[in-house]
Amino acid sequence: MMAAVAKSASVSPTLTRVAVIAIAVLVAVIVVELVRRRRMMERYALLWLAAAATLLVLAIWRGLLTTLSSDVGIKAPANALFAVGFAFVVVLLLSLSLAISRLSDHNKQLAQRVALLDDRLAALEKQDDPEP
């Protein structure tokens, strides 16, 4: 019984690593396909590809997460992985907030241009149609 428990415990990290590698590769393939189909811009794809590459390196390189977490002073490697994930989400949110702000300003400028052009068109139509 104890041998079966010990054997399943040693398989679990390997299966976890394989699953994480598969997820990282899947994310990279999906992002590349979205860029290829022009459904995602390259500047956003770079962030996702960097996250997939980081996940892949952490999954392939045994002990890297443990070494990094102990160097930084985090006791559990799982907490270090959580911190890396949280940092990714913060960077992603910042990037998207910047894009939304830029698009909002661009939208405002376009609305103002349309209003000026509409006013100009109304003035020209009024000139062309003399009132009887």
Secondary structure, DSSP 8 states (H G I E B T S, - for coil): -HHHHHHHHHHHHHHHHHHHHHHHHHHHHHHHHHHHTTSS-HHHHHHHHHHHHHHHHHHHSTTHHHHHHHHHT-S-HHHHHHHHHHHHHHHHHHHHHHHHHHHHHHHHHHHHHHHHHHHHHHHHHHHHS---
